[in-house]
């Protein structure tokens, strides 16, 4: 500790009031070491004076002068707490006594001495004050021989010095290449620190805690990655990664009933038996009937398979286990099988209940199939699933529902009676089903009075429930974008076209010539389609660019034809003629040299239909009722990607000739219609140029006014 506290101690010695610097010391606290040291000095000096002259008693001024003199001659280290106080230097008593006992020593001189400024402690070696020295001060002290040793920091940016008088200080060191030579020349002891004590402490603590923290972190991540906490109360052990991740619900809160599922009446009828068995099992057991142990929901994506499973749970009011088949497949072999065992163990303890496995084809594919062989983890999982489903004793009340859109890749052992012995087909809804689905998804939406669900359903053949939900949502978004309060039929129509062909390109730069060409091209499609017998009626014609198409012609296909999947030869020939109507209109109006590439997709469609008619449908007289060039194999079934040709080159020449003949016949029919009703073509094209969009009713009025007749072959 430096000697800057000497004035405080001397003031305290003489009773000066310094409340603003330090609070008064309680009596119970022992005096500090420097205060004891000054008291000793007072006794020593007094004793020395009495020894010299027993009859004289020193005054307070004399004692103060003697103490100040002794302090000035004492090194600063004498007042440091960590060093014992050195004895005071003897003062010539006769001189002090003569000064103190002079007859003319007045009280004024004593008061002057008491009120004199406090002495500033200064080292006799004239070294800088404080614990932080400037670099120039440090060099001067080194050159004067006042520095005993220095200790550089690890990075060399600073040093700690020890002076000859015991003082210590720190110095910030610049990049001085001559510093080492200066220190060595002046005999200074040089050393380098291995690091700060605080850093060493933190390093030690870090080294001590790192293994513990690393183990805890890895353990936490392992549990999170492999299934999280499990067991009672959520406190699982380190092997909880083998437990099932199924979403268990003691009281089903799916909020879905059969009333919320529309367009799947047949599937609901078959699943209603499952619900009835869970509610009234005695009704079936009395007759000796056994409920199917597993029901497989099969259908295209978006038809509502998962929604039906949730509706079964909501109707039955039993515990519901829901999981995805992909949750069983893990990195470690055997984990999937362990999770299957855990899932069914919990299901049996909560029977009657429902276990729903979504996308079961993730683990239920054929074992040992595929180009790359089997997968051990997946095969063990499906083997365990087969064992669990076959191990139920009687009517245990555990019913397994599974959903997939790839039933062709499932293992045959999974579909045998006793496991998934009932397949429920959830197909695309018909017109009536689509109307009900539209009513369900229009709840909570503000619809205008001109919205007709029947017309919308007829314009959306092949749409699933998810597609119709998306349609109504897109219509609502369009209405909000246009700042409307209700959703009208225009928003629904625009949303339908957006879903089918893409968004409108309103800002697209279209020249008058291109607009005219597109108008005649689309008018050609519509004209041929309207005059072909037994063909789909025209619903809408538009020359607004959408996606990759410059214009579109919408036909309303027959619902009966779509559901049955049966197409006559005349319908397919009419379809090819309609597809070629756009190119024929370009040739008739603009000439052979000015046709464009806009009919490229039409040619692909025509070629595909003609080749299928010859190779697969038996509509060729020369080939006959023979199917040649079968479709390629299914790679998921372990078959080859493409089948080998089973016909000769001569047969291939015949097929090519038959295909060409069908295409030329369709082209001639389209051209004949175009030249016969050229006036209607001009009127329709002009109407499209003016309005850009013509609906089916306006289009049919042109034919009524023009007295057009259907084409007769």
Secondary structure per residue as TSV (DSSP state, phi and psi in degrees):
chain	resnum	aa	ss	phi	psi
A	1	X	-	360.0	136.3
A	2	X	-	-74.6	169.0
A	3	X	G	-89.7	17.2
A	4	X	G	-66.5	-12.1
A	5	X	G	-88.8	1.4
A	6	X	H	-61.0	-44.0
A	7	X	H	-59.2	-38.6
A	8	X	H	-62.0	-46.7
A	9	X	H	-65.6	-39.9
A	10	X	H	-67.1	-37.5
A	11	X	H	-65.7	-41.7
A	12	X	H	-62.9	-33.4
A	13	X	H	-63.8	-38.7
A	14	X	T	-92.3	6.0
A	15	X	T	81.9	21.5
A	16	X	-	-72.4	139.4
A	17	X	-	-80.8	118.4
A	18	X	-	-133.9	57.0
A	19	X	T	-68.7	-24.7
A	20	X	T	-78.7	-11.6
A	21	X	T	-101.7	-42.8
A	22	X	S	-148.6	140.2
A	23	X	-	-71.8	156.7
A	24	X	-	-63.7	142.2
A	25	X	-	-81.2	127.3
A	26	X	-	-64.0	156.9
A	27	X	T	-69.0	-25.6
A	28	X	T	-75.9	-12.1
A	29	X	S	-92.9	133.6
A	30	X	-	-71.4	145.9
A	31	X	-	-64.5	150.9
A	32	X	-	-71.5	168.2
A	33	X	H	-63.2	-43.4
A	34	X	H	-63.2	-36.2
A	35	X	H	-66.6	-41.2
A	36	X	H	-61.8	-37.9
A	37	X	H	-63.6	-42.5
A	38	X	H	-66.9	-36.9
A	39	X	H	-63.8	-38.3
A	40	X	H	-61.7	-40.7
A	41	X	H	-62.0	-41.7
A	42	X	H	-59.4	-42.7
A	43	X	H	-67.7	-40.2
A	44	X	H	-65.4	-45.0
A	45	X	H	-65.7	-42.2
A	46	X	H	-62.0	-42.7
A	47	X	H	-63.7	-37.6
A	48	X	H	-65.4	-41.0
A	49	X	H	-66.9	-41.0
A	50	X	H	-67.3	-32.7
A	51	X	H	-66.0	-35.5
A	52	X	H	-75.7	-42.7
A	53	X	-	-141.3	93.9
A	54	X	T	-62.3	-22.0
A	55	X	T	-87.4	-6.6
A	56	X	-	-106.2	134.0
A	57	X	-	-108.5	120.5
A	58	X	-	-68.4	143.4
A	59	X	-	-81.7	172.6
A	60	X	H	-64.9	-38.5
A	61	X	H	-63.8	-39.8
A	62	X	H	-64.6	-45.5
A	63	X	H	-61.9	-39.3
A	64	X	H	-63.0	-44.0
A	65	X	H	-62.7	-40.9
A	66	X	H	-65.8	-40.6
A	67	X	H	-68.2	-43.4
A	68	X	H	-59.9	-38.8
A	69	X	H	-66.1	-40.9
A	70	X	H	-69.0	-35.3
A	71	X	H	-67.3	-40.5
A	72	X	H	-63.7	-30.5
A	73	X	T	-90.8	1.0
A	74	X	S	-98.3	141.8
A	75	X	-	-69.4	152.4
A	76	X	G	-59.5	-27.4
A	77	X	G	-67.6	-11.1
A	78	X	G	-67.9	-25.0
A	79	X	G	-97.9	1.9
A	80	X	-	-71.6	141.6
A	81	X	T	-69.2	-33.7
A	82	X	T	-84.5	1.1
A	83	X	S	-123.2	141.9
A	84	X	-	-69.9	144.2
A	85	X	-	-66.1	133.9
A	86	X	-	-81.9	151.7
A	87	X	-	-65.3	149.1
A	88	X	-	-68.8	149.7
A	89	X	-	-75.4	131.0
A	90	X	-	-60.5	139.8
A	91	X	-	-109.4	136.6
A	92	X	-	-59.9	105.9
A	93	X	H	-64.1	-40.0
A	94	X	H	-59.4	-37.8
A	95	X	H	-65.7	-45.8
A	96	X	H	-63.0	-40.7
A	97	X	H	-65.8	-39.9
A	98	X	H	-62.8	-41.4
A	99	X	H	-66.7	-36.1
A	100	X	H	-78.7	-25.1
A	101	X	T	-106.3	14.3
A	102	X	-	-61.3	141.3
A	103	X	T	-66.0	-31.6
A	104	X	T	-88.8	14.7
A	105	X	-	-75.3	104.6
A	106	X	-	-92.0	163.0
A	107	X	H	-62.7	-25.4
A	108	X	H	-64.6	-40.3
A	109	X	H	-67.7	-35.5
A	110	X	H	-67.3	-40.3
A	111	X	H	-65.3	-35.6
A	112	X	H	-64.1	-38.0
A	113	X	H	-67.2	-39.6
A	114	X	H	-70.2	-35.0
A	115	X	T	-90.1	6.6
A	116	X	S	-65.4	152.1
A	117	X	-	-61.8	150.1
A	118	X	-	-69.2	137.0
A	119	X	-	-68.6	138.4
A	120	X	-	-86.6	128.5
A	121	X	-	-71.5	130.8
A	122	X	-	-139.7	133.3
A	123	X	-	-67.7	138.9
A	124	X	T	-65.3	-19.0
A	125	X	T	-86.6	1.1
A	126	X	-	58.8	43.9
A	127	X	-	-91.0	158.3
A	128	X	-	-62.4	152.9
A	129	X	-	-86.4	162.3
A	130	X	S	85.3	175.4
A	131	X	S	-101.9	2.1
A	132	X	E	-125.6	111.8
A	133	X	E	-101.7	150.8
A	134	X	-	-77.3	159.3
A	135	X	H	-66.4	-37.1
A	136	X	H	-66.0	-39.9
A	137	X	H	-63.3	-37.5
A	138	X	H	-64.2	-44.4
A	139	X	H	-63.6	-39.8
A	140	X	H	-63.0	-41.4
A	141	X	H	-65.7	-37.0
A	142	X	H	-65.2	-45.6
A	143	X	H	-66.4	-27.2
A	144	X	T	-84.1	-1.3
A	145	X	T	77.1	22.5
A	146	X	-	-92.0	-7.0
A	147	X	E	-106.1	127.0
A	148	X	E	-90.5	-46.2
A	149	X	E	-150.8	155.7
A	150	X	E	-131.8	150.4
A	151	X	E	-133.1	109.5
A	152	X	E	-75.8	147.9
A	153	X	-	-72.2	170.0
A	154	X	T	-65.5	-35.1
A	155	X	T	-88.6	-4.7
A	156	X	S	77.4	9.6
A	157	X	S	-88.0	-12.4
A	158	X	E	-153.0	169.8
A	159	X	E	-148.1	157.7
A	160	X	E	-112.5	131.3
A	161	X	E	-116.6	154.9
A	162	X	E	-124.9	117.6
A	163	X	E	-81.6	168.9
A	164	X	T	-65.8	-28.7
A	165	X	T	-86.4	10.9
A	166	X	S	88.9	-2.6
A	167	X	-	-75.0	148.6
A	168	X	E	-125.2	145.1
A	169	X	E	-155.1	164.5
A	170	X	E	-117.1	149.7
A	171	X	E	-136.3	133.7
A	172	X	E	-83.0	123.6
A	173	X	-	-100.1	123.2
A	174	X	-	-78.6	-178.3
A	175	X	S	-82.4	85.5
A	176	X	-	-115.6	108.0
A	177	X	T	-70.6	-16.6
A	178	X	T	-91.9	0.7
A	179	X	H	-65.1	-42.9
A	180	X	H	-63.2	-41.1
A	181	X	H	-64.1	-40.0
A	182	X	H	-64.2	-42.7
A	183	X	H	-65.8	-42.9
A	184	X	H	-67.0	-37.9
A	185	X	H	-64.5	-35.1
A	186	X	T	-92.7	11.1
A	187	X	T	71.1	32.2
A	188	X	-	-87.9	134.1
A	189	X	E	-74.8	126.1
A	190	X	E	-114.0	135.9
A	191	X	E	-147.7	166.2
A	192	X	E	-123.4	133.0
A	193	X	-	-76.5	146.0
A	194	X	S	-88.7	0.9
A	195	X	S	139.7	157.5
A	196	X	-	-68.7	149.2
A	197	X	H	-62.3	-38.9
A	198	X	H	-64.5	-41.3
A	199	X	H	-65.3	-37.8
A	200	X	H	-62.3	-38.0
A	201	X	H	-65.2	-45.8
A	202	X	H	-65.4	-37.4
A	203	X	H	-63.1	-41.6
A	204	X	H	-63.4	-45.1
A	205	X	H	-64.8	-40.9
A	206	X	H	-63.7	-42.6
A	207	X	H	-64.1	-32.4
A	208	X	H	-73.6	-38.7
A	209	X	H	-91.0	-14.9
A	210	X	H	-60.2	-46.4
A	211	X	H	-60.4	-39.2
A	212	X	H	-66.0	-46.0
A	213	X	H	-66.5	-39.3
A	214	X	H	-63.4	-43.5
A	215	X	H	-64.2	-41.9
A	216	X	H	-64.9	-40.9
A	217	X	H	-65.3	-44.0
A	218	X	H	-64.8	-37.8
A	219	X	H	-64.8	-41.6
A	220	X	H	-64.3	-46.3
A	221	X	H	-64.9	-36.5
A	222	X	H	-63.9	-41.1
A	223	X	H	-69.3	-40.0
A	224	X	H	-64.6	-41.4
A	225	X	H	-73.7	-25.1
A	226	X	T	-111.3	22.5
A	227	X	T	126.2	-8.1
A	228	X	-	75.7	-175.0
A	229	X	S	-65.8	143.7
A	230	X	-	-141.3	-171.2
A	231	X	S	81.4	179.9
A	232	X	G	-66.2	132.8
A	233	X	G	75.8	4.3
A	234	X	G	81.4	7.4
A	235	X	-	-103.7	95.2
A	236	X	-	-97.8	163.7
A	237	X	-	-87.3	-176.7
A	238	X	T	-69.5	-11.7
A	239	X	T	-104.3	22.3
A	240	X	G	-72.0	-6.1
A	241	X	G	-66.8	-15.4
A	242	X	G	-87.5	-4.5
A	243	X	S	-81.0	161.0
A	244	X	-	-75.3	147.4
A	245	X	-	-99.6	20.6
A	246	X	-	-65.1	146.1
A	247	X	E	-86.0	92.2
A	248	X	E	-83.3	135.3
A	249	X	E	-130.2	110.8
A	250	X	S	-62.9	-47.8
A	251	X	S	-114.6	109.5
A	252	X	-	-56.8	131.9
A	253	X	-	-125.0	36.7
A	254	X	-	-67.5	-30.6
A	255	X	-	70.8	16.3
A	256	X	-	-122.3	133.0
A	257	X	-	-126.3	178.4
A	258	X	G	-64.0	-22.9
A	259	X	G	-67.6	-24.2
A	260	X	G	-86.7	-5.7
A	261	X	-	-107.5	114.9
A	262	X	-	-118.8	154.5
A	263	X	S	82.2	9.0
A	264	X	-	-136.7	57.8
A	265	X	H	-66.6	-39.7
A	266	X	H	-67.5	-40.9
A	267	X	H	-65.6	-39.3
A	268	X	H	-64.8	-35.1
A	269	X	H	-64.1	-41.8
A	270	X	H	-72.0	-35.6
A	271	X	H	-77.9	-19.1
A	272	X	H	-63.0	-30.5
A	273	X	H	-65.2	-37.3
A	274	X	H	-64.3	-43.7
A	275	X	H	-63.8	-42.1
A	276	X	H	-65.5	-37.2
A	277	X	H	-65.8	-40.2
A	278	X	H	-66.0	-31.1
A	279	X	H	-85.2	-41.5
A	280	X	-	-129.4	73.8
A	281	X	H	-67.7	-28.0
A	282	X	H	-63.7	-29.3
A	283	X	H	-60.8	-33.7
A	284	X	H	-92.4	-39.5
A	285	X	H	-67.1	-27.5
A	286	X	T	-65.2	-30.2
A	287	X	T	-94.4	3.2
A	288	X	T	79.0	13.7
A	289	X	-	-85.6	147.4
A	290	X	-	-119.1	131.0
A	291	X	-	-73.1	145.5
A	292	X	-	-57.7	135.5
A	293	X	S	-73.2	-27.5
A	294	X	E	-144.6	139.0
A	295	X	E	-121.3	126.2
A	296	X	E	-103.3	118.9
A	297	X	E	-90.8	117.7
A	298	X	E	-118.7	134.6
A	299	X	-	172.2	166.2
A	300	X	-	-62.5	162.0
A	301	X	T	-63.1	139.3
A	302	X	T	88.7	5.8
A	303	X	S	-87.4	-7.0
A	304	X	S	102.6	30.8
A	305	X	H	-68.5	-47.8
A	306	X	H	-65.1	-37.2
A	307	X	H	-63.7	-37.6
A	308	X	H	-65.6	-40.8
A	309	X	H	-62.6	-40.9
A	310	X	H	-66.9	-33.9
A	311	X	H	-68.8	-36.0
A	312	X	H	-62.5	-42.5
A	313	X	H	-64.4	-42.2
A	314	X	H	-66.8	-34.2
A	315	X	H	-74.3	-40.7
A	316	X	H	-78.2	-30.5
A	317	X	T	68.5	36.2
A	318	X	-	-116.0	163.9
A	319	X	E	-55.5	146.4
A	320	X	E	-130.7	121.2
A	321	X	E	-105.0	122.9
A	322	X	E	-124.8	129.7
A	323	X	E	-155.0	160.1
A	324	X	E	-99.0	145.2
A	325	X	G	-63.7	-27.5
A	326	X	G	-66.9	-18.1
A	327	X	G	-70.7	-17.9
A	328	X	G	-80.9	-22.9
A	329	X	-	-88.6	120.8
A	330	X	-	-132.7	179.6
A	331	X	S	-69.6	-41.2
A	332	X	S	-85.5	135.1
A	333	X	T	-70.1	129.3
A	334	X	T	101.5	-15.8
A	335	X	H	-68.7	-40.8
A	336	X	H	-61.1	-43.7
A	337	X	H	-64.0	-37.5
A	338	X	H	-64.0	-39.1
A	339	X	H	-70.2	-34.8
A	340	X	H	-63.5	-43.9
A	341	X	H	-61.9	-42.2
A	342	X	H	-66.2	-39.5
A	343	X	H	-62.8	-47.0
A	344	X	H	-74.6	-26.4
A	345	X	H	-65.9	-43.4
A	346	X	H	-67.8	-35.6
A	347	X	H	-65.6	-40.8
A	348	X	H	-66.0	-33.8
A	349	X	H	-72.8	-18.4
A	350	X	T	-110.8	15.3
A	351	X	-	-63.0	145.8
A	352	X	S	-76.7	142.9
A	353	X	E	-156.3	176.0
A	354	X	E	-123.6	133.1
A	355	X	E	-112.5	120.3
A	356	X	E	-113.3	123.5
A	357	X	E	-115.5	112.1
A	358	X	E	-88.6	143.7
A	359	X	S	50.7	59.4
A	360	X	G	-68.4	-15.0
A	361	X	G	-66.8	-11.0
A	362	X	G	-65.0	-31.4
A	363	X	T	-120.7	-10.6
A	364	X	-	-96.7	14.3
A	365	X	B	-67.6	162.5
A	366	X	-	-58.7	134.4
A	367	X	T	-75.8	135.8
A	368	X	T	74.0	13.3
A	369	X	-	-100.7	166.0
A	370	X	S	106.0	161.4
A	371	X	T	-70.1	-29.3
A	372	X	T	-98.7	11.6
A	373	X	-	83.9	-172.1
A	374	X	-	-88.7	177.7
A	375	X	-	-124.4	122.1
A	376	X	H	-61.8	-44.0
A	377	X	H	-64.8	-44.0
A	378	X	H	-67.3	-38.8
A	379	X	H	-68.5	-38.5
A	380	X	H	-64.7	-35.4
A	381	X	H	-66.3	-46.0
A	382	X	H	-68.5	-33.6
A	383	X	H	-63.2	-41.6
A	384	X	H	-66.9	-37.0
A	385	X	H	-64.4	-42.0
A	386	X	H	-62.6	-40.9
A	387	X	H	-65.8	-42.7
A	388	X	H	-66.3	-39.8
A	389	X	H	-71.5	-25.5
A	390	X	H	-92.4	-2.4
A	391	X	-	-99.5	5.3
A	392	X	-	-70.8	139.5
A	393	X	-	-101.2	110.4
A	394	X	S	63.8	-148.9
A	395	X	S	-88.8	80.8
A	396	X	-	-74.9	-13.7
A	397	X	S	88.1	4.1
A	398	X	E	-98.2	116.1
A	399	X	E	-115.3	130.9
A	400	X	E	-103.3	123.3
A	401	X	E	-110.0	135.4
A	402	X	E	-135.1	153.1
A	403	X	E	-130.7	142.8
A	404	X	E	-160.5	152.8
A	405	X	S	-111.9	11.4
A	406	X	-	-130.6	67.7
A	407	X	G	-69.2	-17.7
A	408	X	G	-72.0	-18.2
A	409	X	G	-99.1	-1.5
A	410	X	B	-74.6	150.8
A	411	X	-	-68.6	140.4
A	412	X	G	-65.1	-29.8
A	413	X	G	-67.7	-23.8
A	414	X	G	-77.4	-24.1
A	415	X	S	-100.2	1.3
A	416	X	S	-73.2	158.0
A	417	X	T	-58.4	137.6
A	418	X	T	106.2	-17.0
A	419	X	S	-119.0	-105.1
A	420	X	S	-89.2	79.2
A	421	X	-	-92.2	5.8
A	422	X	E	-138.4	124.8
A	423	X	E	-108.0	124.9
A	424	X	E	-106.7	114.6
A	425	X	E	-84.7	122.4
A	426	X	-	-108.8	91.6
A	427	X	-	-92.7	176.0
A	428	X	-	-64.8	141.8
A	429	X	-	-72.9	153.0
A	430	X	-	-84.9	-169.3
A	431	X	H	-61.5	-47.1
A	432	X	H	-63.6	-39.2
A	433	X	H	-66.0	-37.9
A	434	X	H	-67.8	-34.2
A	435	X	H	-63.6	-43.7
A	436	X	H	-65.8	-37.8
A	437	X	H	-66.3	-40.0
A	438	X	H	-63.1	-37.7
A	439	X	H	-65.6	-37.5
A	440	X	H	-66.5	-44.6
A	441	X	H	-83.0	-2.6
A	442	X	T	-95.3	1.5
A	443	X	T	-65.2	134.4
A	444	X	T	82.1	3.2
A	445	X	-	-110.0	140.0
A	446	X	-	-83.7	105.0
A	447	X	B	-103.7	142.9
A	448	X	-	-76.7	166.6
A	449	X	T	-73.0	-18.1
A	450	X	T	-85.3	2.4
A	451	X	-	-79.6	122.6
A	452	X	-	-118.2	110.5
A	453	X	H	-65.3	-31.3
A	454	X	H	-65.8	-41.8
A	455	X	H	-67.1	-39.4
A	456	X	H	-64.9	-40.5
A	457	X	H	-65.3	-34.6
A	458	X	H	-74.7	-23.2
A	459	X	T	-87.2	-2.3
A	460	X	-	-123.3	56.5
A	461	X	T	-68.9	139.7
A	462	X	T	82.8	-1.2
A	463	X	-	-76.5	138.3
A	464	X	-	-91.2	177.5
A	465	X	H	-61.8	-38.4
A	466	X	H	-66.1	-37.0
A	467	X	H	-65.1	-41.9
A	468	X	H	-69.1	-36.0
A	469	X	H	-62.4	-42.4
A	470	X	H	-65.2	-36.2
A	471	X	H	-62.0	-48.0
A	472	X	H	-67.3	-34.1
A	473	X	H	-68.4	-41.9
A	474	X	H	-64.2	-38.1
A	475	X	H	-63.2	-40.8
A	476	X	H	-64.7	-37.7
A	477	X	H	-65.7	-42.1
A	478	X	H	-62.9	-40.7
A	479	X	H	-64.3	-39.4
A	480	X	H	-67.8	-36.1
A	481	X	H	-66.4	-31.8
A	482	X	T	-91.0	8.1
A	483	X	T	59.9	43.4
A	484	X	-	-101.1	157.0
A	485	X	S	-94.0	-16.2
A	486	X	S	-137.4	160.1
A	487	X	B	-97.1	116.0
A	488	X	-	-99.4	177.6
A	489	X	H	-67.5	-25.7
A	490	X	H	-66.5	-41.6
A	491	X	H	-65.9	-38.4
A	492	X	H	-67.8	-40.4
A	493	X	H	-64.1	-43.8
A	494	X	H	-65.2	-37.5
A	495	X	H	-65.7	-38.3
A	496	X	H	-63.1	-45.1
A	497	X	H	-66.2	-34.0
A	498	X	H	-64.3	-41.6
A	499	X	H	-68.6	-39.4
A	500	X	H	-77.0	-47.0
A	501	X	H	-117.3	-7.0
A	502	X	-	105.0	172.1
A	503	X	-	-73.8	158.3
A	504	X	B	-69.5	146.5
A	505	X	-	-104.4	79.5
A	506	X	T	-70.1	-30.5
A	507	X	T	-94.1	10.3
A	508	X	-	-69.4	136.5
A	509	X	-	-84.0	112.7
A	510	X	-	-123.6	122.4
A	511	X	-	-74.4	165.5
A	512	X	H	-65.2	-37.2
A	513	X	H	-66.4	-43.2
A	514	X	H	-65.9	-39.3
A	515	X	H	-63.2	-39.2
A	516	X	H	-66.8	-40.8
A	517	X	H	-64.4	-43.9
A	518	X	H	-65.2	-38.2
A	519	X	H	-63.1	-44.7
A	520	X	H	-67.9	-35.5
A	521	X	H	-62.8	-48.8
A	522	X	H	-71.1	-33.1
A	523	X	H	-64.8	-32.6
A	524	X	H	-65.6	-43.6
A	525	X	H	-59.4	-47.6
A	526	X	H	-67.4	-38.4
A	527	X	H	-64.8	-46.8
A	528	X	H	-66.3	-40.9
A	529	X	H	-64.3	-34.7
A	530	X	H	-75.0	-28.9
A	531	X	H	-95.8	-3.8
A	532	X	S	-82.4	132.9
A	533	X	T	-69.4	144.5
A	534	X	T	57.5	36.6
A	535	X	-	-113.5	166.6
A	536	X	-	-67.6	140.5
A	537	X	E	-72.6	155.0
A	538	X	E	-79.6	130.1
A	539	X	E	-99.0	-38.2
A	540	X	E	-165.6	145.7
A	541	X	E	-126.6	133.1
A	542	X	E	-143.0	140.1
A	543	X	-	-113.3	18.4
A	544	X	S	-79.6	127.2
A	545	X	-	-63.1	134.4
A	546	X	B	-138.3	122.4
A	547	X	T	60.5	-124.6
A	548	X	T	-93.7	-0.1
A	549	X	B	-101.9	137.5
A	550	X	S	-80.9	-22.5
A	551	X	-	-162.6	164.6
A	552	X	E	-142.2	145.9
A	553	X	E	-124.3	118.1
A	554	X	E	-99.0	130.2
A	555	X	E	-111.5	148.5
A	556	X	E	-99.1	99.5
A	557	X	-	-70.4	157.5
A	558	X	-	-71.8	130.7
A	559	X	H	-67.4	-37.4
A	560	X	H	-64.6	-40.4
A	561	X	H	-67.1	-37.6
A	562	X	H	-68.7	-40.9
A	563	X	H	-70.8	-39.5
A	564	X	H	-78.5	-31.7
A	565	X	-	74.5	15.9
A	566	X	-	-102.3	122.7
A	567	X	-	-123.2	129.1
A	568	X	-	-79.4	165.8
A	569	X	H	-65.3	-39.6
A	570	X	H	-64.9	-35.7
A	571	X	H	-66.0	-42.4
A	572	X	H	-66.3	-37.9
A	573	X	H	-65.9	-38.8
A	574	X	H	-65.0	-36.9
A	575	X	H	-62.7	-40.4
A	576	X	H	-67.2	-38.5
A	577	X	H	-66.2	-38.8
A	578	X	H	-65.0	-41.0
A	579	X	H	-63.1	-33.7
A	580	X	H	-85.3	-4.0
A	581	X	H	-62.9	-33.2
A	582	X	H	-66.5	-45.9
A	583	X	H	-65.9	-39.1
A	584	X	H	-63.1	-40.3
A	585	X	H	-63.5	-39.6
A	586	X	H	-62.4	-42.3
A	587	X	H	-66.7	-41.6
A	588	X	H	-68.5	-39.4
A	589	X	H	-86.7	-45.9
A	590	X	H	-105.3	-10.1
A	591	X	-	93.2	163.2
A	592	X	G	-63.8	-31.6
A	593	X	G	-81.2	-11.1
A	594	X	G	-114.3	14.6
A	595	X	-	-72.2	158.4
A	596	X	-	-118.5	-178.3
A	597	X	G	-89.0	12.6
A	598	X	G	-67.1	-15.0
A	599	X	G	-98.0	16.7
A	600	X	H	-63.4	-44.3
A	601	X	H	-67.6	-31.8
A	602	X	H	-64.1	-41.5
A	603	X	H	-64.4	-37.8
A	604	X	H	-64.2	-41.9
A	605	X	H	-65.2	-42.9
A	606	X	H	-63.4	-44.9
A	607	X	H	-63.9	-41.2
A	608	X	H	-64.3	-44.8
A	609	X	H	-65.4	-42.6
A	610	X	H	-64.7	-41.0
A	611	X	H	-68.4	-37.8
A	612	X	H	-66.1	-36.5
A	613	X	H	-61.4	-35.1
A	614	X	H	-83.6	-45.6
A	615	X	H	-87.0	-32.2
A	616	X	T	-116.4	-32.0
A	617	X	S	-97.1	-7.9
A	618	X	-	69.1	34.6
A	619	X	-	-97.2	16.9
A	620	X	-	-113.7	131.4
A	621	X	T	-71.7	-35.5
A	622	X	T	-74.1	-37.0
A	623	X	T	-81.2	-36.2
A	624	X	-	82.7	-162.0
A	625	X	S	-87.7	59.8
A	626	X	-	-129.3	133.6
A	627	X	-	-96.1	121.3
A	628	X	-	-123.6	155.9
A	629	X	S	61.0	59.8
A	630	X	-	-59.6	165.4
A	631	X	-	-67.2	158.4
A	632	X	-	-66.6	159.7
A	633	X	-	-71.6	164.1
A	634	X	-	-88.1	116.2
A	635	X	G	-64.4	-23.9
A	636	X	G	-73.3	-19.2
A	637	X	G	-94.9	8.1
A	638	X	T	78.9	14.6
A	639	X	-	-95.1	174.1
A	640	X	-	-73.2	153.7
A	641	X	S	-67.4	-34.7
A	642	X	S	-139.4	140.2
A	643	X	-	-84.9	155.9
A	644	X	-	-76.8	142.0
A	645	X	-	-63.2	134.2
A	646	X	-	-111.4	27.2
A	647	X	S	-141.8	160.2
A	648	X	-	-83.8	174.3
A	649	X	H	-67.8	-31.7
A	650	X	H	-65.5	-41.1
A	651	X	H	-65.1	-35.7
A	652	X	H	-63.8	-37.7
A	653	X	H	-65.0	-38.8
A	654	X	H	-66.0	-40.8
A	655	X	H	-61.7	-44.2
A	656	X	H	-63.2	-39.0
A	657	X	H	-67.9	-40.0
A	658	X	H	-66.0	-39.2
A	659	X	H	-63.8	-44.2
A	660	X	H	-63.1	-37.9
A	661	X	H	-65.1	-41.4
A	662	X	H	-64.4	-38.9
A	663	X	H	-68.6	-42.3
A	664	X	H	-65.6	-35.7
A	665	X	H	-65.0	-42.7
A	666	X	H	-65.2	-37.0
A	667	X	H	-64.8	-43.2
A	668	X	H	-65.9	-36.9
A	669	X	H	-66.5	-42.4
A	670	X	H	-64.7	-39.0
A	671	X	H	-68.8	-35.6
A	672	X	H	-64.8	-42.5
A	673	X	H	-64.2	-39.0
A	674	X	H	-66.6	-43.9
A	675	X	H	-72.2	-29.6
A	676	X	H	-72.8	-36.7
A	677	X	T	-117.9	48.3
A	678	X	H	-65.9	-30.4
A	679	X	H	-65.4	-43.2
A	680	X	H	-64.6	-35.3
A	681	X	H	-61.5	-45.1
A	682	X	H	-64.3	-43.1
A	683	X	H	-63.7	-43.1
A	684	X	H	-65.8	-41.2
A	685	X	H	-64.8	-41.1
A	686	X	H	-64.8	-38.0
A	687	X	H	-65.8	-36.6
A	688	X	H	-68.2	-38.5
A	689	X	H	-63.8	-36.2
A	690	X	H	-77.5	-44.5
A	691	X	H	-104.5	-18.0
A	692	X	S	69.3	-21.3
A	693	X	E	-141.6	131.2
A	694	X	E	-130.3	125.7
A	695	X	E	-85.8	177.1
A	696	X	H	-65.6	-34.9
A	697	X	H	-68.2	-44.3
A	698	X	H	-63.5	-37.3
A	699	X	H	-65.2	-43.2
A	700	X	H	-67.8	-29.2
A	701	X	H	-65.0	-31.3
A	702	X	H	-64.5	-40.1
A	703	X	H	-70.8	-35.0
A	704	X	H	-67.6	-42.1
A	705	X	H	-68.2	-35.9
A	706	X	H	-84.6	-3.3
A	707	X	T	53.7	47.9
A	708	X	-	-77.4	149.0
A	709	X	-	-119.8	152.0
A	710	X	-	-66.2	151.7
A	711	X	-	-73.6	137.8
A	712	X	-	-120.1	123.1
A	713	X	-	-69.9	360.0
